[in-house]
Amino acid sequence: MKKIICLLILIGLNLSVSAIADTVVYNTKTGKYHSIGCQWAKKCTVNCINIDRKQAKARGGVPCKVCGGY
Ligand SMILES: [Zn+2]
């Protein structure tokens, strides 16, 4: 029984980690998206939103040249 609980916790952690990894900072004005840790993402406070990378691409987003959007 304990093993099953451990497994469920591990799966849950993996899911939340991948969800964070797929989140980018998307600039709605320039259409560029950044990794969350990017220096430009931190400077962008007005036009930027946190969205899924897929969504950023679907909106015509272009990866930042500094961080590559990862
Ligand atoms: Zn960037």
PDB file of the backbone (N, CA, C, O) and the ligand in Angstrom, with CONECT records:
HET     ZN  A 101       1
ATOM      1  N   MET A   1       0.845  -1.218   0.000  1.00  0.00           N
ATOM      2  CA  MET A   1       0.000   0.000   0.000  1.00  0.00           C
ATOM      3  C   MET A   1       0.872   1.257   0.000  1.00  0.00           C
ATOM      4  O   MET A   1       0.594   2.226  -0.707  1.00  0.00           O
ATOM      5  N   LYS A   2       1.934   1.217   0.810  1.00  0.00           N
ATOM      6  CA  LYS A   2       2.830   2.377   0.890  1.00  0.00           C
ATOM      7  C   LYS A   2       3.462   2.673  -0.470  1.00  0.00           C
ATOM      8  O   LYS A   2       3.618   3.825  -0.875  1.00  0.00           O
ATOM      9  N   LYS A   3       3.820   1.579  -1.161  1.00  0.00           N
ATOM     10  CA  LYS A   3       4.454   1.738  -2.480  1.00  0.00           C
ATOM     11  C   LYS A   3       3.548   2.488  -3.435  1.00  0.00           C
ATOM     12  O   LYS A   3       3.992   3.351  -4.193  1.00  0.00           O
ATOM     13  N   ILE A   4       2.288   2.150  -3.385  1.00  0.00           N
ATOM     14  CA  ILE A   4       1.324   2.790  -4.303  1.00  0.00           C
ATOM     15  C   ILE A   4       1.249   4.289  -4.009  1.00  0.00           C
ATOM     16  O   ILE A   4       1.222   5.111  -4.924  1.00  0.00           O
ATOM     17  N   ILE A   5       1.216   4.627  -2.733  1.00  0.00           N
ATOM     18  CA  ILE A   5       1.139   6.051  -2.354  1.00  0.00           C
ATOM     19  C   ILE A   5       2.386   6.789  -2.836  1.00  0.00           C
ATOM     20  O   ILE A   5       2.296   7.889  -3.382  1.00  0.00           O
ATOM     21  N   CYS A   6       3.565   6.164  -2.627  1.00  0.00           N
ATOM     22  CA  CYS A   6       4.819   6.760  -3.086  1.00  0.00           C
ATOM     23  C   CYS A   6       4.783   6.994  -4.589  1.00  0.00           C
ATOM     24  O   CYS A   6       5.194   8.048  -5.075  1.00  0.00           O
ATOM     25  N   LEU A   7       4.292   6.011  -5.311  1.00  0.00           N
ATOM     26  CA  LEU A   7       4.216   6.111  -6.769  1.00  0.00           C
ATOM     27  C   LEU A   7       3.320   7.271  -7.184  1.00  0.00           C
ATOM     28  O   LEU A   7       3.648   8.041  -8.088  1.00  0.00           O
ATOM     29  N   LEU A   8       2.192   7.379  -6.510  1.00  0.00           N
ATOM     30  CA  LEU A   8       1.246   8.449  -6.842  1.00  0.00           C
ATOM     31  C   LEU A   8       1.876   9.819  -6.593  1.00  0.00           C
ATOM     32  O   LEU A   8       1.688  10.756  -7.368  1.00  0.00           O
ATOM     33  N   ILE A   9       2.625   9.912  -5.498  1.00  0.00           N
ATOM     34  CA  ILE A   9       3.286  11.185  -5.178  1.00  0.00           C
ATOM     35  C   ILE A   9       4.312  11.523  -6.266  1.00  0.00           C
ATOM     36  O   ILE A   9       4.407  12.661  -6.727  1.00  0.00           O
ATOM     37  N   LEU A  10       5.082  10.489  -6.663  1.00  0.00           N
ATOM     38  CA  LEU A  10       6.094  10.695  -7.710  1.00  0.00           C
ATOM     39  C   LEU A  10       5.452  11.152  -9.014  1.00  0.00           C
ATOM     40  O   LEU A  10       5.940  12.074  -9.668  1.00  0.00           O
ATOM     41  N   ILE A  11       4.363  10.505  -9.382  1.00  0.00           N
ATOM     42  CA  ILE A  11       3.674  10.887 -10.622  1.00  0.00           C
ATOM     43  C   ILE A  11       3.183  12.334 -10.510  1.00  0.00           C
ATOM     44  O   ILE A  11       3.299  13.121 -11.450  1.00  0.00           O
ATOM     45  N   GLY A  12       2.639  12.657  -9.354  1.00  0.00           N
ATOM     46  CA  GLY A  12       2.135  14.013  -9.129  1.00  0.00           C
ATOM     47  C   GLY A  12       3.242  15.042  -9.250  1.00  0.00           C
ATOM     48  O   GLY A  12       3.057  16.104  -9.844  1.00  0.00           O
ATOM     49  N   LEU A  13       4.404  14.717  -8.677  1.00  0.00           N
ATOM     50  CA  LEU A  13       5.536  15.640  -8.751  1.00  0.00           C
ATOM     51  C   LEU A  13       5.985  15.835 -10.199  1.00  0.00           C
ATOM     52  O   LEU A  13       6.242  16.955 -10.640  1.00  0.00           O
ATOM     53  N   ASN A  14       6.073  14.716 -10.930  1.00  0.00           N
ATOM     54  CA  ASN A  14       6.492  14.798 -12.327  1.00  0.00           C
ATOM     55  C   ASN A  14       5.557  15.683 -13.126  1.00  0.00           C
ATOM     56  O   ASN A  14       5.992  16.478 -13.958  1.00  0.00           O
ATOM     57  N   LEU A  15       4.275  15.537 -12.868  1.00  0.00           N
ATOM     58  CA  LEU A  15       3.293  16.336 -13.604  1.00  0.00           C
ATOM     59  C   LEU A  15       3.467  17.821 -13.313  1.00  0.00           C
ATOM     60  O   LEU A  15       3.432  18.650 -14.223  1.00  0.00           O
ATOM     61  N   SER A  16       3.654  18.149 -12.036  1.00  0.00           N
ATOM     62  CA  SER A  16       3.771  19.567 -11.700  1.00  0.00           C
ATOM     63  C   SER A  16       5.081  20.144 -12.235  1.00  0.00           C
ATOM     64  O   SER A  16       5.132  21.307 -12.634  1.00  0.00           O
ATOM     65  N   VAL A  17       6.147  19.326 -12.243  1.00  0.00           N
ATOM     66  CA  VAL A  17       7.430  19.791 -12.770  1.00  0.00           C
ATOM     67  C   VAL A  17       7.321  20.069 -14.265  1.00  0.00           C
ATOM     68  O   VAL A  17       7.793  21.100 -14.743  1.00  0.00           O
ATOM     69  N   SER A  18       6.697  19.147 -15.004  1.00  0.00           N
ATOM     70  CA  SER A  18       6.578  19.348 -16.446  1.00  0.00           C
ATOM     71  C   SER A  18       5.657  20.525 -16.748  1.00  0.00           C
ATOM     72  O   SER A  18       5.836  21.212 -17.754  1.00  0.00           O
ATOM     73  N   ALA A  19       4.678  20.759 -15.883  1.00  0.00           N
ATOM     74  CA  ALA A  19       3.775  21.894 -16.095  1.00  0.00           C
ATOM     75  C   ALA A  19       4.550  23.204 -15.941  1.00  0.00           C
ATOM     76  O   ALA A  19       4.335  24.154 -16.694  1.00  0.00           O
ATOM     77  N   ILE A  20       5.448  23.244 -14.963  1.00  0.00           N
ATOM     78  CA  ILE A  20       6.260  24.447 -14.750  1.00  0.00           C
ATOM     79  C   ILE A  20       7.226  24.631 -15.922  1.00  0.00           C
ATOM     80  O   ILE A  20       7.427  25.745 -16.406  1.00  0.00           O
ATOM     81  N   ALA A  21       7.823  23.517 -16.371  1.00  0.00           N
ATOM     82  CA  ALA A  21       8.806  23.581 -17.445  1.00  0.00           C
ATOM     83  C   ALA A  21       8.191  24.079 -18.748  1.00  0.00           C
ATOM     84  O   ALA A  21       8.885  24.644 -19.594  1.00  0.00           O
ATOM     85  N   ASP A  22       6.883  23.867 -18.906  1.00  0.00           N
ATOM     86  CA  ASP A  22       6.237  24.274 -20.144  1.00  0.00           C
ATOM     87  C   ASP A  22       5.659  25.683 -20.095  1.00  0.00           C
ATOM     88  O   ASP A  22       5.081  26.163 -21.071  1.00  0.00           O
ATOM     89  N   THR A  23       5.821  26.336 -18.959  1.00  0.00           N
ATOM     90  CA  THR A  23       5.295  27.687 -18.838  1.00  0.00           C
ATOM     91  C   THR A  23       6.356  28.686 -19.281  1.00  0.00           C
ATOM     92  O   THR A  23       7.509  28.610 -18.857  1.00  0.00           O
ATOM     93  N   VAL A  24       5.960  29.613 -20.131  1.00  0.00           N
ATOM     94  CA  VAL A  24       6.877  30.645 -20.579  1.00  0.00           C
ATOM     95  C   VAL A  24       6.261  32.019 -20.280  1.00  0.00           C
ATOM     96  O   VAL A  24       5.065  32.137 -20.013  1.00  0.00           O
ATOM     97  N   VAL A  25       7.095  33.029 -20.331  1.00  0.00           N
ATOM     98  CA  VAL A  25       6.619  34.395 -20.155  1.00  0.00           C
ATOM     99  C   VAL A  25       6.431  34.994 -21.541  1.00  0.00           C
ATOM    100  O   VAL A  25       7.400  35.230 -22.262  1.00  0.00           O
ATOM    101  N   TYR A  26       5.210  35.233 -21.898  1.00  0.00           N
ATOM    102  CA  TYR A  26       4.886  35.691 -23.247  1.00  0.00           C
ATOM    103  C   TYR A  26       4.590  37.191 -23.251  1.00  0.00           C
ATOM    104  O   TYR A  26       3.745  37.685 -22.505  1.00  0.00           O
ATOM    105  N   ASN A  27       5.307  37.885 -24.108  1.00  0.00           N
ATOM    106  CA  ASN A  27       5.086  39.327 -24.240  1.00  0.00           C
ATOM    107  C   ASN A  27       4.006  39.561 -25.287  1.00  0.00           C
ATOM    108  O   ASN A  27       4.216  39.321 -26.476  1.00  0.00           O
ATOM    109  N   THR A  28       2.865  40.025 -24.841  1.00  0.00           N
ATOM    110  CA  THR A  28       1.715  40.193 -25.738  1.00  0.00           C
ATOM    111  C   THR A  28       1.936  41.339 -26.724  1.00  0.00           C
ATOM    112  O   THR A  28       1.238  41.419 -27.735  1.00  0.00           O
ATOM    113  N   LYS A  29       2.881  42.213 -26.451  1.00  0.00           N
ATOM    114  CA  LYS A  29       3.119  43.360 -27.327  1.00  0.00           C
ATOM    115  C   LYS A  29       4.111  43.014 -28.447  1.00  0.00           C
ATOM    116  O   LYS A  29       3.881  43.342 -29.611  1.00  0.00           O
ATOM    117  N   THR A  30       5.222  42.343 -28.081  1.00  0.00           N
ATOM    118  CA  THR A  30       6.244  42.024 -29.079  1.00  0.00           C
ATOM    119  C   THR A  30       6.068  40.628 -29.665  1.00  0.00           C
ATOM    120  O   THR A  30       6.621  40.331 -30.723  1.00  0.00           O
ATOM    121  N   GLY A  31       5.300  39.761 -28.987  1.00  0.00           N
ATOM    122  CA  GLY A  31       5.100  38.397 -29.454  1.00  0.00           C
ATOM    123  C   GLY A  31       6.256  37.480 -29.124  1.00  0.00           C
ATOM    124  O   GLY A  31       6.300  36.349 -29.608  1.00  0.00           O
ATOM    125  N   LYS A  32       7.189  37.937 -28.317  1.00  0.00           N
ATOM    126  CA  LYS A  32       8.310  37.083 -27.926  1.00  0.00           C
ATOM    127  C   LYS A  32       7.986  36.372 -26.624  1.00  0.00           C
ATOM    128  O   LYS A  32       7.280  36.894 -25.761  1.00  0.00           O
ATOM    129  N   TYR A  33       8.529  35.156 -26.510  1.00  0.00           N
ATOM    130  CA  TYR A  33       8.344  34.463 -25.240  1.00  0.00           C
ATOM    131  C   TYR A  33       9.680  34.058 -24.644  1.00  0.00           C
ATOM    132  O   TYR A  33      10.633  33.747 -25.358  1.00  0.00           O
ATOM    133  N   HIS A  34       9.724  34.070 -23.326  1.00  0.00           N
ATOM    134  CA  HIS A  34      10.953  33.842 -22.566  1.00  0.00           C
ATOM    135  C   HIS A  34      10.780  32.712 -21.577  1.00  0.00           C
ATOM    136  O   HIS A  34       9.670  32.376 -21.165  1.00  0.00           O
ATOM    137  N   SER A  35      11.920  32.132 -21.205  1.00  0.00           N
ATOM    138  CA  SER A  35      11.898  31.216 -20.071  1.00  0.00           C
ATOM    139  C   SER A  35      11.634  32.065 -18.834  1.00  0.00           C
ATOM    140  O   SER A  35      11.926  33.260 -18.808  1.00  0.00           O
ATOM    141  N   ILE A  36      11.076  31.426 -17.812  1.00  0.00           N
ATOM    142  CA  ILE A  36      10.696  32.187 -16.619  1.00  0.00           C
ATOM    143  C   ILE A  36      11.922  32.824 -15.968  1.00  0.00           C
ATOM    144  O   ILE A  36      11.824  33.900 -15.378  1.00  0.00           O
ATOM    145  N   GLY A  37      13.072  32.163 -16.074  1.00  0.00           N
ATOM    146  CA  GLY A  37      14.277  32.680 -15.430  1.00  0.00           C
ATOM    147  C   GLY A  37      15.021  33.727 -16.246  1.00  0.00           C
ATOM    148  O   GLY A  37      16.023  34.270 -15.778  1.00  0.00           O
ATOM    149  N   CYS A  38      14.556  34.021 -17.451  1.00  0.00           N
ATOM    150  CA  CYS A  38      15.248  34.958 -18.338  1.00  0.00           C
ATOM    151  C   CYS A  38      15.256  36.375 -17.763  1.00  0.00           C
ATOM    152  O   CYS A  38      14.276  36.842 -17.181  1.00  0.00           O
ATOM    153  N   GLN A  39      16.399  37.038 -17.949  1.00  0.00           N
ATOM    154  CA  GLN A  39      16.523  38.413 -17.427  1.00  0.00           C
ATOM    155  C   GLN A  39      15.484  39.335 -18.053  1.00  0.00           C
ATOM    156  O   GLN A  39      15.001  40.261 -17.402  1.00  0.00           O
ATOM    157  N   TRP A  40      15.140  39.086 -19.316  1.00  0.00           N
ATOM    158  CA  TRP A  40      14.169  39.936 -19.995  1.00  0.00           C
ATOM    159  C   TRP A  40      12.747  39.660 -19.522  1.00  0.00           C
ATOM    160  O   TRP A  40      11.894  40.546 -19.497  1.00  0.00           O
ATOM    161  N   ALA A  41      12.523  38.415 -19.151  1.00  0.00           N
ATOM    162  CA  ALA A  41      11.205  38.063 -18.614  1.00  0.00           C
ATOM    163  C   ALA A  41      10.977  38.792 -17.298  1.00  0.00           C
ATOM    164  O   ALA A  41       9.867  39.230 -16.996  1.00  0.00           O
ATOM    165  N   LYS A  42      12.056  38.913 -16.515  1.00  0.00           N
ATOM    166  CA  LYS A  42      11.940  39.592 -15.221  1.00  0.00           C
ATOM    167  C   LYS A  42      11.715  41.092 -15.416  1.00  0.00           C
ATOM    168  O   LYS A  42      11.034  41.735 -14.617  1.00  0.00           O
ATOM    169  N   LYS A  43      12.297  41.641 -16.489  1.00  0.00           N
ATOM    170  CA  LYS A  43      12.137  43.080 -16.750  1.00  0.00           C
ATOM    171  C   LYS A  43      10.769  43.383 -17.337  1.00  0.00           C
ATOM    172  O   LYS A  43      10.262  44.499 -17.219  1.00  0.00           O
ATOM    173  N   CYS A  44      10.175  42.373 -17.973  1.00  0.00           N
ATOM    174  CA  CYS A  44       8.895  42.573 -18.623  1.00  0.00           C
ATOM    175  C   CYS A  44       7.775  42.365 -17.616  1.00  0.00           C
ATOM    176  O   CYS A  44       7.449  41.236 -17.250  1.00  0.00           O
ATOM    177  N   THR A  45       7.196  43.467 -17.178  1.00  0.00           N
ATOM    178  CA  THR A  45       6.168  43.369 -16.137  1.00  0.00           C
ATOM    179  C   THR A  45       4.802  43.855 -16.617  1.00  0.00           C
ATOM    180  O   THR A  45       3.782  43.520 -16.016  1.00  0.00           O
ATOM    181  N   VAL A  46       4.772  44.639 -17.689  1.00  0.00           N
ATOM    182  CA  VAL A  46       3.494  45.234 -18.115  1.00  0.00           C
ATOM    183  C   VAL A  46       2.759  44.355 -19.109  1.00  0.00           C
ATOM    184  O   VAL A  46       1.590  44.028 -18.907  1.00  0.00           O
ATOM    185  N   ASN A  47       3.445  43.965 -20.194  1.00  0.00           N
ATOM    186  CA  ASN A  47       2.765  43.258 -21.278  1.00  0.00           C
ATOM    187  C   ASN A  47       2.904  41.741 -21.209  1.00  0.00           C
ATOM    188  O   ASN A  47       2.378  41.028 -22.064  1.00  0.00           O
ATOM    189  N   CYS A  48       3.608  41.249 -20.198  1.00  0.00           N
ATOM    190  CA  CYS A  48       3.915  39.820 -20.182  1.00  0.00           C
ATOM    191  C   CYS A  48       2.947  39.010 -19.343  1.00  0.00           C
ATOM    192  O   CYS A  48       2.487  39.433 -18.282  1.00  0.00           O
ATOM    193  N   ILE A  49       2.657  37.818 -19.868  1.00  0.00           N
ATOM    194  CA  ILE A  49       1.792  36.883 -19.154  1.00  0.00           C
ATOM    195  C   ILE A  49       2.471  35.521 -19.122  1.00  0.00           C
ATOM    196  O   ILE A  49       3.261  35.189 -20.006  1.00  0.00           O
ATOM    197  N   ASN A  50       2.156  34.744 -18.105  1.00  0.00           N
ATOM    198  CA  ASN A  50       2.667  33.376 -18.017  1.00  0.00           C
ATOM    199  C   ASN A  50       1.680  32.442 -18.712  1.00  0.00           C
ATOM    200  O   ASN A  50       0.542  32.281 -18.271  1.00  0.00           O
ATOM    201  N   ILE A  51       2.130  31.838 -19.794  1.00  0.00           N
ATOM    202  CA  ILE A  51       1.273  30.875 -20.478  1.00  0.00           C
ATOM    203  C   ILE A  51       2.078  29.662 -20.896  1.00  0.00           C
ATOM    204  O   ILE A  51       3.306  29.651 -20.813  1.00  0.00           O
ATOM    205  N   ASP A  52       1.373  28.651 -21.342  1.00  0.00           N
ATOM    206  CA  ASP A  52       1.984  27.427 -21.849  1.00  0.00           C
ATOM    207  C   ASP A  52       2.781  27.741 -23.108  1.00  0.00           C
ATOM    208  O   ASP A  52       2.380  28.595 -23.898  1.00  0.00           O
ATOM    209  N   ARG A  53       3.922  27.049 -23.304  1.00  0.00           N
ATOM    210  CA  ARG A  53       4.729  27.299 -24.498  1.00  0.00           C
ATOM    211  C   ARG A  53       3.930  27.040 -25.777  1.00  0.00           C
ATOM    212  O   ARG A  53       4.058  27.763 -26.766  1.00  0.00           O
ATOM    213  N   LYS A  54       3.109  25.998 -25.734  1.00  0.00           N
ATOM    214  CA  LYS A  54       2.276  25.675 -26.912  1.00  0.00           C
ATOM    215  C   LYS A  54       1.349  26.836 -27.237  1.00  0.00           C
ATOM    216  O   LYS A  54       1.156  27.188 -28.401  1.00  0.00           O
ATOM    217  N   GLN A  55       0.788  27.418 -26.204  1.00  0.00           N
ATOM    218  CA  GLN A  55      -0.118  28.549 -26.409  1.00  0.00           C
ATOM    219  C   GLN A  55       0.625  29.756 -26.959  1.00  0.00           C
ATOM    220  O   GLN A  55       0.116  30.480 -27.815  1.00  0.00           O
ATOM    221  N   ALA A  56       1.843  29.964 -26.450  1.00  0.00           N
ATOM    222  CA  ALA A  56       2.649  31.083 -26.936  1.00  0.00           C
ATOM    223  C   ALA A  56       2.923  30.920 -28.434  1.00  0.00           C
ATOM    224  O   ALA A  56       2.855  31.881 -29.200  1.00  0.00           O
ATOM    225  N   LYS A  57       3.237  29.676 -28.836  1.00  0.00           N
ATOM    226  CA  LYS A  57       3.494  29.405 -30.255  1.00  0.00           C
ATOM    227  C   LYS A  57       2.219  29.562 -31.060  1.00  0.00           C
ATOM    228  O   LYS A  57       2.237  30.094 -32.171  1.00  0.00           O
ATOM    229  N   ALA A  58       1.109  29.098 -30.498  1.00  0.00           N
ATOM    230  CA  ALA A  58      -0.182  29.194 -31.188  1.00  0.00           C
ATOM    231  C   ALA A  58      -0.563  30.651 -31.427  1.00  0.00           C
ATOM    232  O   ALA A  58      -1.265  30.962 -32.390  1.00  0.00           O
ATOM    233  N   ARG A  59      -0.102  31.543 -30.556  1.00  0.00           N
ATOM    234  CA  ARG A  59      -0.386  32.970 -30.713  1.00  0.00           C
ATOM    235  C   ARG A  59       0.615  33.654 -31.651  1.00  0.00           C
ATOM    236  O   ARG A  59       0.580  34.870 -31.837  1.00  0.00           O
ATOM    237  N   GLY A  60       1.506  32.846 -32.238  1.00  0.00           N
ATOM    238  CA  GLY A  60       2.504  33.392 -33.139  1.00  0.00           C
ATOM    239  C   GLY A  60       3.732  33.878 -32.417  1.00  0.00           C
ATOM    240  O   GLY A  60       4.466  34.727 -32.923  1.00  0.00           O
ATOM    241  N   GLY A  61       3.960  33.341 -31.229  1.00  0.00           N
ATOM    242  CA  GLY A  61       5.100  33.748 -30.420  1.00  0.00           C
ATOM    243  C   GLY A  61       6.422  33.316 -31.014  1.00  0.00           C
ATOM    244  O   GLY A  61       6.527  32.252 -31.624  1.00  0.00           O
ATOM    245  N   VAL A  62       7.436  34.158 -30.827  1.00  0.00           N
ATOM    246  CA  VAL A  62       8.793  33.872 -31.300  1.00  0.00           C
ATOM    247  C   VAL A  62       9.697  33.744 -30.080  1.00  0.00           C
ATOM    248  O   VAL A  62       9.650  34.591 -29.187  1.00  0.00           O
ATOM    249  N   PRO A  63      10.530  32.684 -30.027  1.00  0.00           N
ATOM    250  CA  PRO A  63      11.397  32.539 -28.858  1.00  0.00           C
ATOM    251  C   PRO A  63      12.421  33.657 -28.739  1.00  0.00           C
ATOM    252  O   PRO A  63      12.969  34.122 -29.739  1.00  0.00           O
ATOM    253  N   CYS A  64      12.671  34.079 -27.518  1.00  0.00           N
ATOM    254  CA  CYS A  64      13.662  35.123 -27.233  1.00  0.00           C
ATOM    255  C   CYS A  64      15.045  34.670 -27.684  1.00  0.00           C
ATOM    256  O   CYS A  64      15.384  33.492 -27.565  1.00  0.00           O
ATOM    257  N   LYS A  65      15.844  35.598 -28.200  1.00  0.00           N
ATOM    258  CA  LYS A  65      17.182  35.250 -28.691  1.00  0.00           C
ATOM    259  C   LYS A  65      18.164  35.024 -27.558  1.00  0.00           C
ATOM    260  O   LYS A  65      19.181  34.355 -27.741  1.00  0.00           O
ATOM    261  N   VAL A  66      17.873  35.571 -26.398  1.00  0.00           N
ATOM    262  CA  VAL A  66      18.781  35.425 -25.267  1.00  0.00           C
ATOM    263  C   VAL A  66      18.597  34.070 -24.580  1.00  0.00           C
ATOM    264  O   VAL A  66      19.568  33.352 -24.337  1.00  0.00           O
ATOM    265  N   CYS A  67      17.365  33.732 -24.275  1.00  0.00           N
ATOM    266  CA  CYS A  67      17.116  32.493 -23.518  1.00  0.00           C
ATOM    267  C   CYS A  67      16.591  31.376 -24.411  1.00  0.00           C
ATOM    268  O   CYS A  67      16.577  30.219 -23.992  1.00  0.00           O
ATOM    269  N   GLY A  68      16.165  31.687 -25.611  1.00  0.00           N
ATOM    270  CA  GLY A  68      15.638  30.667 -26.513  1.00  0.00           C
ATOM    271  C   GLY A  68      14.239  30.206 -26.168  1.00  0.00           C
ATOM    272  O   GLY A  68      13.712  29.279 -26.783  1.00  0.00           O
ATOM    273  N   GLY A  69      13.637  30.855 -25.183  1.00  0.00           N
ATOM    274  CA  GLY A  69      12.273  30.506 -24.811  1.00  0.00           C
ATOM    275  C   GLY A  69      12.156  29.237 -23.989  1.00  0.00           C
ATOM    276  O   GLY A  69      11.061  28.710 -23.793  1.00  0.00           O
ATOM    277  N   TYR A  70      13.321  28.738 -23.498  1.00  0.00           N
ATOM    278  CA  TYR A  70      13.259  27.496 -22.728  1.00  0.00           C
ATOM    279  C   TYR A  70      13.395  27.736 -21.231  1.00  0.00           C
ATOM    280  O   TYR A  70      13.363  26.787 -20.448  1.00  0.00           O
TER     281      TYR A  70
HETATM  282 ZN    ZN A 101      14.411  35.664 -22.888  1.00  0.00          ZN2+
END
